[in-house]
Amino acid sequence: MTTNTSASMSAPTDERLNTLSEIAHDCFGVETFPSDQTEARYVVCAESIARALESAYDIGLIAGYRLTRAIQAR
């Protein structure tokens, strides 16, 4: 589910935004972000914020591990 919001966006940036959108959906129940607004506000509980931060941290660990393995395999 990768969507290009700009022709100049790089694939890694697009993938990060996709991942963050999935975390927002899973942890906060945010389905989509309004594209016609410069700002959107959502009320969330502290537990949801903690869960979202843990998810982002875990994804960073996995990405770092995969990158390290790929470099070592060269």
C-alpha positions in Angstrom: 0.0 0.0 0.0 2.4 2.7 -1.2 1.1 5.9 -2.5 3.1 8.7 -4.0 2.1 12.1 -2.7 4.8 13.8 -4.7 6.8 12.9 -7.8 9.9 14.1 -6.1 9.6 11.9 -3.0 12.2 9.1 -2.8 11.2 5.5 -2.2 12.7 5.5 1.4 10.8 8.6 2.3 7.6 7.2 0.9 8.1 3.9 2.7 8.7 5.8 6.0 5.4 7.7 5.5 3.6 4.5 4.7 5.0 2.9 7.9 4.0 5.9 10.0 0.5 5.8 8.5 0.2 2.2 9.5 1.3 3.0 13.1 -1.2 5.9 13.2 -3.9 3.5 12.1 -3.0 0.7 14.4 -2.3 2.8 17.6 -4.6 5.8 17.1 -7.3 4.6 14.8 -6.5 7.3 12.2 -7.7 6.0 8.9 -6.4 8.8 6.6 -4.8 12.2 7.0 -6.6 15.0 5.3 -4.6 16.1 2.3 -6.4 19.4 2.0 -5.5 20.6 5.5 -2.1 21.9 6.8 -2.9 20.7 10.3 -4.9 17.8 11.8 -5.4 17.2 15.5 -6.5 14.0 17.2 -7.2 13.2 20.8 -5.3 10.1 21.9 -4.4 8.5 25.3 -0.9 8.2 26.7 -1.0 4.4 26.4 -1.6 4.8 22.6 1.4 7.2 22.3 3.6 4.7 24.2 2.4 1.9 21.9 3.1 4.0 18.8 6.6 4.9 20.0 7.4 1.3 20.8 6.2 0.3 17.4 8.4 2.9 15.7 11.4 1.8 17.8 10.9 -1.8 17.0 10.7 -1.0 13.3 13.9 0.9 13.6 15.6 -2.0 15.2 14.4 -4.4 12.5 15.5 -2.0 9.8 18.9 -1.6 11.4 19.4 -5.3 11.8 18.5 -5.9 8.1 20.8 -3.2 6.9 23.7 -4.6 9.0 23.0 -8.1 7.7 22.9 -6.8 4.1 26.2 -5.0 4.6 27.9 -8.0 6.2 26.7 -10.2 3.3 28.6 -8.2 0.7 
